């Protein structure tokens, strides 16, 4: 007695049929989407070792090294690099592993070989490689890597990196030349301007550094790093009263 009126109501209500069809369509779409997700996950699980073979091999090399099987680990690294010859990410991973295991010279040779064989050199690759070597204390090797790339191929960030390496190697003239070129392209580059002033102080050329430091602080009065450098230069130049004033400004004691 209850069923018939309900069925009749549905039969007499076309809006109800449309809603029911819409709900059925949504249910089917969700089911198809769920199946596609499962298939996609299964495909990724199957394809990952093939697509990322060098990375998988490097992981195995790490495991072998932890087990004390050094010769097998080294062979696995060589295989990983060979199979990922055109994969900078694989080479960087291999170099990092070598650095972590104290084999910096081997890491440097691997990176240099990759740079020489990769043409054209992707923008930023030399900087990545040099940064990796530098982070493990191999600044000489980092500079050598940067020098292997044509200067005009370096990005602005890499040129800043190169200048910093020059400065830390006490090759002040080359560092200053880099900063001058960067500032010629962008006179408002506060980072390059500050680095130039700091390089002059490292070279103990306070006479040249002081006016540049004053100009930098005038252009960027809220730059605490620039004001600190100015204060130090004033102190090193024997201008103690002026240095004290700058230090007070840094401490917020004087406007």
ChimeraX attribute file (.defattr): number of C-alpha atoms within 10 A of each C-alpha:
attribute: neighborCount
match mode: 1-to-1
recipient: residues
	/A:1	5
	/A:2	6
	/A:3	8
	/A:4	9
	/A:5	10
	/A:6	11
	/A:7	11
	/A:8	10
	/A:9	12
	/A:10	13
	/A:11	12
	/A:12	11
	/A:13	11
	/A:14	11
	/A:15	11
	/A:16	13
	/A:17	13
	/A:18	11
	/A:19	11
	/A:20	12
	/A:21	12
	/A:22	12
	/A:23	12
	/A:24	12
	/A:25	12
	/A:26	12
	/A:27	12
	/A:28	12
	/A:29	12
	/A:30	12
	/A:31	12
	/A:32	12
	/A:33	12
	/A:34	12
	/A:35	12
	/A:36	12
	/A:37	12
	/A:38	12
	/A:39	12
	/A:40	12
	/A:41	12
	/A:42	11
	/A:43	11
	/A:44	13
	/A:45	11
	/A:46	11
	/A:47	12
	/A:48	12
	/A:49	13
	/A:50	11
	/A:51	11
	/A:52	15
	/A:53	17
	/A:54	27
	/A:55	23
	/A:56	15
	/A:57	22
	/A:58	24
	/A:59	19
	/A:60	17
	/A:61	26
	/A:62	21
	/A:63	13
	/A:64	17
	/A:65	16
	/A:66	11
	/A:67	10
	/A:68	11
	/A:69	13
	/A:70	14
	/A:71	12
	/A:72	14
	/A:73	22
	/A:74	17
	/A:75	11
	/A:76	20
	/A:77	27
	/A:78	18
	/A:79	17
	/A:80	25
	/A:81	24
	/A:82	14
	/A:83	16
	/A:84	17
	/A:85	16
	/A:86	13
	/A:87	16
	/A:88	19
	/A:89	14
	/A:90	24
	/A:91	25
	/A:92	20
	/A:93	18
	/A:94	26
	/A:95	26
	/A:96	19
	/A:97	19
	/A:98	20
	/A:99	21
	/A:100	12
	/A:101	11
	/A:102	12
	/A:103	13
	/A:104	20
	/A:105	15
	/A:106	13
	/A:107	24
	/A:108	23
	/A:109	14
	/A:110	18
	/A:111	24
	/A:112	20
	/A:113	12
	/A:114	21
	/A:115	21
	/A:116	13
	/A:117	12
	/A:118	14
	/A:119	8
	/A:120	9
	/A:121	16
	/A:122	12
	/A:123	12
	/A:124	15
	/A:125	20
	/A:126	26
	/A:127	23
	/A:128	17
	/A:129	25
	/A:130	28
	/A:131	20
	/A:132	20
	/A:133	25
	/A:134	16
	/A:135	11
	/A:136	14
	/A:137	13
	/A:138	17
	/A:139	19
	/A:140	15
	/A:141	21
	/A:142	27
	/A:143	23
	/A:144	15
	/A:145	25
	/A:146	25
	/A:147	13
	/A:148	12
	/A:149	16
	/A:150	9
	/A:151	12
	/A:152	8
	/A:153	15
	/A:154	21
	/A:155	15
	/A:156	12
	/A:157	11
	/A:158	21
	/A:159	21
	/A:160	20
	/A:161	21
	/A:162	26
	/A:163	26
	/A:164	23
	/A:165	23
	/A:166	21
	/A:167	22
	/A:168	15
	/A:169	13
	/A:170	14
	/A:171	15
	/A:172	20
	/A:173	15
	/A:174	16
	/A:175	25
	/A:176	22
	/A:177	13
	/A:178	21
	/A:179	26
	/A:180	16
	/A:181	13
	/A:182	18
	/A:183	17
	/A:184	11
	/A:185	10
	/A:186	12
	/A:187	12
	/A:188	14
	/A:189	13
	/A:190	17
	/A:191	13
	/A:192	21
	/A:193	22
	/A:194	23
	/A:195	19
	/A:196	26
	/A:197	26
	/A:198	22
	/A:199	25
	/A:200	22
	/A:201	19
	/A:202	15
	/A:203	15
	/A:204	13
	/A:205	14
	/A:206	19
	/A:207	12
	/A:208	12
	/A:209	23
	/A:210	21
	/A:211	13
	/A:212	18
	/A:213	25
	/A:214	19
	/A:215	14
	/A:216	20
	/A:217	21
	/A:218	13
	/A:219	12
	/A:220	14
	/A:221	12
	/A:222	11
	/A:223	15
	/A:224	13
	/A:225	13
	/A:226	24
	/A:227	24
	/A:228	18
	/A:229	22
	/A:230	28
	/A:231	26
	/A:232	19
	/A:233	25
	/A:234	22
	/A:235	16
	/A:236	14
	/A:237	13
	/A:238	11
	/A:239	13
	/A:240	15
	/A:241	11
	/A:242	14
	/A:243	22
	/A:244	15
	/A:245	15
	/A:246	23
	/A:247	18
	/A:248	14
	/A:249	16
	/A:250	18
	/A:251	10
	/A:252	9
	/A:253	10
	/A:254	10
	/A:255	9
